[in-house]
Amino acid sequence: MSNHQELAMQAKAWPFEEARKVLARVGGKTPKKGYVLFQTGYGPSGLPHIGTFGEVARTTMVRNAFEQLCDIPTKLFCFSDDLDGFRKVPDNLPNKEMLAENIGQPLSKVPDPFNEYGSLGEHNNTRLRQFLDSFGFQYDFLSSTEIYKSGQFDEALLEILANYDKVMNVMLPTLGKERQATYSPFMPICPKTGKVLQVPILETKAENGSVVFRDEDGDLVEVPVTGGHCKLQWKPDWAMRQYALDVDYEMAGKDLIDSVKLGKKIHNVLGSKGPETFTYELFLDEAGQKISKSKGNGLSMEEWLTYAPQESLALFMYNKPRTAKKLYFDVIPRMVDDYLTFRDKSADQEDDKLFENPAWHIHTGEIPSERTAISFGILLNLASVCNASDSARLWAFIKRYAPDASPETTPFLDHLVGYAVRYYQDFVKPTLKYRAPDDQERGALEDLLSVLKGMESGVNAEDIQTEVYSIGKKHEFENLRNWFKCLYEVLLGQSQGPRMGTFFALYGLDESISLIEKALAGEDLSA
């Protein structure tokens, strides 16, 4: 074992903890199939969303950690359950009448309401793949329709049929009496209509590999369970898929804990140990309520990426996955700045520390070399004081503070500038609330004004910060935080803010002096 692998074996970051479980599962050897398999699942009745991103991102982090532990090949399957029946017309799709006429059809047979692809399933699958590709994820895409029809699931489906009563004994106790009367793990696809039917199975014929049911016209029909003639209900389907593909690792949200337990019972029926699993917590809104797509009380992936880079979203997913986290707009600036801190620290870290650095997991070990000397929070404050409506306004200040920086030489910083302007316009500007200083604060601000006027052009941020700190001490604020809160509320219109030394240096001495003079004169800084 190399020193690199030894360090990886000791790493405490959660992806490494999970990866070591997978390594133990396979006994440190390459499985018969030739690789260790990680899997994520997706229901293409709707468009990909922030939960889809989170599951693929986190699974990729575990896969990458696993590849540091050993030389065993790996694969990641992103599985689309597009043979599932179309049960409900989503509110966000056009051509609702046409869609309503196709209720019950497999998603891969429902016409595309956007008239762009061969089916609704193909449309959403394409969107999913474009979505995953945009983040640079490495994966193999699997379509349920293709896999069922190819016969790849046939052996596993026959195993389910051979153990039909045992699988029913697992599933029935989890259902209400009414559902128990009609339930079957097999959903036959009607030869007449092509619909995925949720009907009672009247007879199972293990020797023929078939099931008997009554179709929508009341006729007795016998169909094979193989070759795409039947689809499993999703809970048995999930376990069957893991069994058939020999999945080694799959994670799921807390809301699927019972489904994971059912899956393990079905694996026991099939004589399989099933994959290593990981349960992650769900997202909450600002009020602490579970996020629901139907309620619209959460923050979508598209909304996040309007105001911050994808790396910040990846960090949000990396952080404490077993802890419920609030997902709303106020968390974005902190995530951006935390990401910048982790990324900048990586330049001086050895492997043992890098393995604990979230930036290493976000970038699959290939951390960008560009460093950003200006935090997102300071960019937001700068946007506030100059009421920025475009990036050029901020760049005029940035170039003076960091002459070597430019949109061309520091593209990531340029992206941050654009995000900061949008975030300021939509979330900061409407909430700005300036106040006048009290007598103690006025005296300290007058002192600060005098000190800034006495400084030479080009003074560095740390020297300014030292003076700001000294003035707060000199004026004997009961808590020094109150002095900084005064600066934020009086000069920036906010209750929180940046290191003022850095802000003054970036904004410029002359501009900072003018800002304080206006505040002392009682002028409306919001104008």
C-alpha positions in Angstrom: 0.0 0.0 0.0 1.4 3.4 -1.0 1.8 6.3 1.4 -1.1 8.0 -0.4 -3.4 5.1 0.2 -2.3 4.8 3.8 -3.3 8.5 4.4 -6.6 7.9 2.6 -7.3 4.9 5.0 -6.9 7.2 7.9 -8.8 10.2 6.5 -11.8 11.2 8.7 -13.8 13.0 6.1 -17.2 11.3 5.7 -16.7 10.3 2.0 -13.6 8.3 3.2 -15.6 6.7 6.0 -18.2 5.6 3.5 -15.5 4.4 1.0 -13.9 2.2 3.6 -17.2 0.5 4.1 -17.4 -0.3 0.4 -13.9 -1.6 0.4 -14.7 -3.9 3.4 -17.8 -5.0 1.6 -15.8 -6.3 -1.4 -13.1 -7.7 0.8 -10.5 -5.4 -0.8 -10.8 -7.3 -4.1 -12.3 -6.6 -7.5 -15.8 -8.1 -7.7 -16.6 -10.7 -10.3 -18.3 -8.1 -12.5 -14.9 -6.3 -12.8 -15.7 -3.1 -10.9 -17.3 -1.7 -7.8 -20.7 -0.2 -8.6 -22.1 3.0 -7.2 -25.7 3.9 -8.1 -28.1 6.8 -8.0 -31.8 6.6 -9.1 -34.1 9.2 -10.8 -37.8 9.2 -11.5 -38.2 11.0 -14.9 -41.8 12.0 -14.3 -40.4 15.5 -13.5 -37.3 17.5 -14.4 -34.1 17.0 -12.5 -33.8 19.1 -9.3 -31.5 20.1 -6.4 -32.0 16.7 -4.7 -30.8 14.9 -7.9 -27.7 17.0 -7.9 -27.1 16.4 -4.2 -27.4 12.6 -4.5 -25.1 12.4 -7.6 -22.6 14.9 -6.1 -22.4 13.0 -2.8 -22.1 9.6 -4.4 -19.3 10.9 -6.6 -17.5 12.1 -3.6 -17.6 8.7 -2.0 -16.6 7.1 -5.3 -13.6 9.4 -5.6 -12.6 8.7 -2.0 -12.8 4.9 -2.8 -10.4 5.4 -5.7 -7.8 6.8 -3.4 -8.0 3.7 -1.2 -7.2 1.1 -3.8 -6.8 0.3 -7.5 -10.2 -1.4 -7.9 -12.1 -0.1 -11.0 -15.3 1.7 -10.3 -18.5 2.7 -12.1 -21.4 5.1 -11.3 -24.8 4.2 -12.8 -27.4 6.9 -13.0 -30.6 4.9 -13.4 -33.8 6.4 -14.8 -37.0 4.6 -13.9 -38.6 5.5 -17.3 -40.7 2.3 -17.6 -42.8 3.5 -14.7 -46.4 4.4 -15.4 -47.4 8.0 -15.9 -49.7 8.6 -12.9 -50.3 12.3 -12.7 -50.0 15.4 -14.9 -47.4 17.8 -13.4 -48.5 21.4 -13.1 -45.3 22.7 -14.8 -45.8 20.9 -18.1 -47.7 22.1 -21.2 -50.2 20.2 -23.3 -52.0 18.9 -20.2 -55.0 17.5 -22.1 -52.7 15.3 -24.3 -50.8 14.2 -21.2 -54.0 13.3 -19.4 -54.9 11.0 -22.3 -51.7 9.1 -21.6 -52.2 8.4 -17.9 -51.0 4.9 -17.2 -48.6 4.7 -20.2 -44.9 4.1 -19.5 -43.0 7.4 -19.3 -41.0 6.2 -22.3 -44.2 6.0 -24.3 -45.9 9.2 -23.2 -45.5 11.8 -26.0 -43.2 14.7 -25.2 -45.4 17.7 -24.4 -42.6 20.0 -25.6 -42.5 18.2 -29.0 -38.7 17.9 -28.8 -38.1 14.2 -28.2 -39.7 10.9 -28.8 -41.3 10.8 -25.4 -41.7 12.5 -22.1 -39.2 10.0 -20.6 -36.7 10.7 -23.3 -37.1 14.5 -22.8 -36.5 14.3 -19.1 -33.7 11.8 -19.5 -32.0 14.1 -21.9 -32.4 17.0 -19.5 -31.0 14.8 -16.7 -27.9 13.9 -18.8 -27.3 17.5 -19.8 -27.7 18.5 -16.2 -25.2 15.9 -15.0 -22.8 16.7 -17.8 -22.8 20.4 -17.0 -21.3 19.6 -13.6 -18.7 17.3 -15.1 -20.0 14.1 -13.4 -18.5 10.9 -14.7 -21.3 8.2 -15.0 -23.0 5.6 -17.1 -26.7 6.3 -17.9 -29.2 3.5 -17.7 -32.8 3.5 -18.9 -35.2 1.2 -17.1 -37.1 0.7 -20.4 -34.0 -0.4 -22.2 -32.7 -2.6 -19.5 -36.1 -4.4 -18.9 -36.6 -5.0 -22.7 -33.0 -6.1 -23.2 -33.5 -9.0 -20.9 -30.8 -7.9 -18.5 -33.3 -8.0 -15.6 -34.8 -11.3 -16.7 -33.0 -13.6 -14.3 -33.7 -11.3 -11.3 -37.4 -11.0 -12.3 -37.7 -14.8 -12.4 -36.2 -15.0 -9.0 -38.8 -12.5 -7.7 -41.5 -14.7 -9.4 -40.1 -17.9 -7.8 -40.2 -16.2 -4.4 -43.5 -14.4 -5.0 -45.1 -15.4 -1.7 -42.1 -14.4 0.3 -41.9 -11.0 -1.4 -45.6 -10.5 -0.8 -45.1 -11.3 2.9 -42.5 -8.5 3.0 -44.7 -6.0 1.3 -48.2 -6.6 2.5 -47.7 -5.6 6.2 -46.6 -2.2 5.0 -49.9 -1.6 3.1 -53.4 -0.6 4.1 -56.2 -3.2 3.9 -57.6 -1.8 0.7 -54.2 -1.8 -1.0 -53.4 -5.3 0.3 -56.4 -6.7 -1.6 -55.1 -5.6 -5.0 -51.3 -5.4 -4.5 -48.8 -7.3 -6.5 -45.1 -6.6 -6.9 -45.6 -7.2 -10.7 -47.3 -4.6 -12.8 -48.1 -6.2 -16.2 -48.0 -4.0 -19.3 -51.3 -4.5 -21.0 -50.8 -6.1 -24.5 -53.9 -4.2 -25.8 -53.3 -0.6 -24.5 -49.6 -0.6 -23.5 -50.5 0.7 -20.0 -48.6 -0.2 -16.9 -51.4 -1.8 -14.9 -51.7 -1.9 -11.1 -54.1 -4.9 -11.0 -54.3 -8.1 -8.8 -52.3 -11.0 -10.1 -54.7 -14.0 -10.2 -52.1 -16.7 -10.8 -48.3 -16.9 -10.9 -46.7 -19.6 -13.1 -43.1 -19.9 -12.0 -42.6 -22.8 -14.4 -43.7 -20.7 -17.3 -42.1 -17.4 -16.0 -45.5 -15.7 -16.3 -48.4 -14.2 -14.4 -52.2 -14.1 -15.1 -54.4 -11.1 -14.6 -57.6 -9.5 -15.9 -57.1 -6.5 -18.2 -59.2 -3.4 -18.3 -61.8 -5.2 -20.4 -62.1 -8.0 -17.9 -60.4 -10.5 -20.1 -57.9 -13.1 -18.6 -54.4 -12.4 -19.9 -51.2 -14.2 -19.3 -47.9 -12.4 -19.9 -44.2 -13.3 -19.2 -42.6 -11.3 -16.4 -39.5 -11.0 -18.6 -38.5 -9.0 -21.6 -40.3 -5.8 -20.6 -43.8 -7.4 -20.4 -44.0 -6.6 -16.7 -42.7 -3.8 -14.5 -42.1 -4.1 -10.7 -43.6 -1.8 -8.2 -40.9 0.7 -7.3 -40.0 -0.6 -3.9 -39.4 -4.2 -5.1 -38.0 -2.8 -8.3 -35.3 -0.8 -6.4 -34.2 -4.0 -4.6 -34.4 -6.1 -7.8 -32.3 -3.5 -9.7 -29.6 -3.5 -6.9 -29.6 -7.4 -7.0 -29.5 -7.7 -10.8 -26.8 -5.1 -11.3 -24.9 -6.1 -8.1 -24.8 -2.6 -6.8 -22.2 -2.0 -4.0 -23.3 1.4 -2.8 -26.4 3.6 -2.9 -27.6 6.4 -0.8 -31.1 7.7 -0.1 -32.9 10.4 1.8 -34.3 10.1 5.3 -37.8 9.9 3.8 -36.9 6.5 2.2 -35.6 4.8 5.4 -38.6 2.4 5.4 -38.0 1.6 1.7 -34.4 0.9 2.4 -35.4 -1.5 5.2 -37.9 -3.2 2.8 -35.2 -3.5 0.2 -32.9 -5.3 2.7 -35.7 -7.8 3.4 -36.2 -8.5 -0.3 -32.4 -8.9 -0.7 -32.6 -11.6 2.1 -35.3 -13.3 0.2 -33.1 -13.3 -2.9 -30.1 -14.5 -1.0 -28.2 -11.3 -1.5 -26.6 -9.0 1.1 -27.5 -5.9 -0.8 -25.5 -2.7 -1.2 -23.9 -0.5 1.5 -26.3 2.3 2.2 -26.2 5.8 3.4 -29.1 7.9 4.7 -28.9 11.7 4.3 -31.1 14.2 5.9 -33.6 16.4 4.1 -33.6 20.1 3.4 -35.6 22.6 5.3 -36.9 26.0 4.4 -36.2 29.2 6.4 -39.0 28.3 8.9 -37.5 24.9 9.5 -40.3 23.1 7.5 -39.5 20.2 5.1 -39.0 21.5 1.6 -41.7 20.4 -0.8 -41.7 20.9 -4.6 -45.5 21.1 -4.6 -45.5 23.8 -1.9 -42.6 25.7 -3.6 -41.2 26.6 -0.2 -37.6 25.7 -1.1 -34.7 27.0 -3.1 -34.3 25.4 -6.5 -31.0 24.5 -8.0 -31.6 27.0 -10.8 -32.1 29.7 -8.3 -29.0 28.9 -6.4 -26.9 28.9 -9.6 -28.3 32.3 -10.5 -26.6 33.8 -7.5 -23.5 31.7 -6.8 -21.2 29.2 -8.5 -21.8 25.5 -8.5 -18.9 24.9 -6.2 -20.8 26.6 -3.4 -23.7 24.3 -3.9 -21.4 21.3 -3.9 -20.0 22.5 -0.6 -23.5 22.8 0.8 -24.1 19.2 -0.2 -20.8 18.1 1.3 -21.3 19.7 4.7 -22.9 17.4 7.3 -25.1 15.3 5.0 -26.6 13.5 8.0 -27.8 16.8 9.5 -31.0 18.6 8.3 -30.0 21.9 6.8 -32.0 25.0 5.9 -31.9 25.7 2.2 -32.8 29.3 1.5 -31.2 32.3 -0.1 -29.5 33.6 3.1 -27.1 30.6 3.2 -25.6 31.4 -0.2 -23.0 34.1 0.7 -21.7 32.0 3.6 -21.3 29.0 1.3 -19.4 31.0 -1.3 -17.0 32.4 1.2 -16.5 29.1 3.0 -15.7 27.5 -0.4 -13.1 30.3 -1.2 -11.5 29.7 2.2 -11.2 26.0 1.7 -9.9 26.3 -1.8 -7.3 28.9 -0.9 -6.1 26.8 2.1 -5.5 23.8 -0.2 -2.5 25.4 -1.9 -0.3 24.8 1.2 -1.8 21.5 2.4 -0.2 18.0 2.3 -2.3 15.0 1.3 -3.4 14.2 4.9 -4.9 17.7 5.3 -6.2 17.8 1.7 -8.3 14.7 2.3 -10.1 16.6 5.0 -10.6 19.7 2.9 -14.0 19.9 1.3 -12.5 21.6 -1.8 -10.6 18.3 -2.5 -13.9 16.4 -2.6 -15.7 19.1 -4.6 -13.1 19.0 -7.3 -12.3 15.3 -7.2 -8.8 16.2 -6.1 -8.1 18.6 -9.0 -8.5 22.0 -7.1 -8.2 25.1 -9.3 -5.1 27.2 -8.8 -6.8 30.6 -9.1 -6.9 32.4 -5.8 -9.5 35.0 -4.9 -8.3 37.8 -2.6 -11.8 39.3 -2.2 -14.5 37.6 -0.4 -18.1 37.3 -1.7 -19.3 39.1 1.4 -17.1 42.1 0.6 -18.2 42.2 -3.0 -21.8 42.3 -1.7 -20.9 45.2 0.6 -19.1 47.0 -2.2 -22.1 46.5 -4.4 -24.3 48.1 -1.7 -22.3 51.3 -1.2 -21.9 51.9 -4.9 -25.4 50.6 -5.8 -24.0 48.4 -8.5 -26.2 47.4 -11.4 -23.5 45.8 -13.4 -20.1 44.1 -13.1 -18.1 47.1 -14.5 -19.0 49.2 -11.6 -17.4 46.8 -9.1 -14.4 46.1 -11.4 -13.5 49.8 -11.3 -12.8 49.4 -7.6 -11.3 45.9 -7.7 -8.6 46.9 -10.3 -7.5 49.7 -8.0 -7.3 47.3 -5.0 -5.8 44.3 -7.0 -4.1 45.7 -10.2 -3.2 42.3 -11.5 -6.8 41.1 -11.4 -9.1 41.4 -14.4 -12.1 39.5 -16.0 -9.5 37.8 -18.3 -6.8 36.8 -15.8 -9.2 36.0 -12.9 -12.3 34.5 -14.5 -13.6 32.9 -11.3 -13.5 36.3 -9.6 -15.3 37.8 -12.6 -18.1 35.2 -12.1 -18.3 36.1 -8.4 -18.7 39.8 -9.3 -21.6 39.0 -11.6 -23.2 36.8 -8.9 -22.7 39.5 -6.3 -24.4 42.2 -8.4 -27.5 39.9 -9.0 -27.6 38.9 -5.3 -27.3 42.5 -4.2 -30.1 43.7 -6.5 -32.5 41.0 -5.6 -31.9 40.4 -1.9 -29.6 43.0 -0.3 -30.9 46.3 -1.8 -34.6 45.8 -0.8 -33.5 45.1 2.9 -31.0 47.9 3.4 -31.8 50.0 6.5 -29.4 52.8 7.5 -29.5 54.5 10.9 -27.9 57.6 12.5 -25.0 57.1 15.0 -25.6 57.8 18.7 -23.3 60.2 20.6 -20.6 57.6 21.5 -20.6 56.2 17.9 -20.4 59.7 16.4 -17.3 60.5 18.4 -15.7 57.2 17.2 -16.7 57.8 13.6 -15.2 61.4 13.7 -12.0 59.8 15.1 -12.0 57.2 12.3 -12.5 59.9 9.7 -9.5 61.8 11.0 -7.3 58.7 11.0 -8.3 57.8 7.4 -7.6 61.3 6.2 -4.1 61.0 7.6 -3.3 57.8 5.8 -1.3 57.7 2.7 -2.8 56.3 -0.5 -2.1 52.6 -1.0 -2.1 51.8 2.7 -2.8 48.1 3.2 -6.0 46.6 4.6 -4.4 45.2 7.7 -3.0 48.6 8.8 -6.5 50.1 8.3 -8.1 47.3 10.3 -5.6 47.8 13.1 -6.7 51.5 13.3 -10.4 50.6 13.2 -9.9 48.2 16.0 -7.9 50.7 18.1 -10.6 53.4 17.7 -13.2 50.9 19.1 -11.0 50.2 22.1 -10.2 53.9 22.6 -13.9 54.8 22.8 -14.6 52.1 25.3 -17.5 50.3 23.7 -18.9 47.9 26.2 -18.5 45.1 23.6 -16.2 45.7 20.6 -18.8 44.0 18.4 -21.0 47.0 19.0 -18.4 49.2 17.4 -18.3 47.0 14.3 -22.1 46.7 14.3 -22.3 50.5 14.3 -20.1 50.6 11.2 -22.2 48.1 9.4 -25.5 49.7 10.3 -24.5 53.3 9.8 -22.3 53.0 6.7 -23.7 49.8 5.0 -27.3 49.6 6.2 -26.9 46.0 7.4 -26.5 44.3 10.8 -23.5 42.2 9.6 -20.6 43.0 7.4 -17.0 42.5 6.4 -13.6 43.2 7.9 -13.8 47.0 7.6 -10.1 47.4 6.9 -10.4 45.2 3.8 -13.6 47.0 2.8 -12.1 50.5 3.1 -9.0 49.4 1.2 -11.1 48.0 -1.6 -13.6 50.9 -1.7 -10.7 53.4 -1.6 -9.6 55.9 1.1 -11.3 58.9 -0.6 -14.5 57.1 -1.2 -14.5 55.8 2.4 -13.9 59.2 3.8 -16.7 60.6 1.7 -19.0 57.8 3.0 -18.3 58.6 6.6 -18.7 62.3 6.1 -22.2 61.8 4.5 -23.2 59.6 7.4 -22.1 62.2 10.0 -23.9 64.9 8.0 -27.1 62.9 8.1 -27.4 62.4 4.4 -29.5 59.5 3.0 -26.9 56.8 2.1 -29.6 54.7 0.5 -29.8 57.3 -2.3 
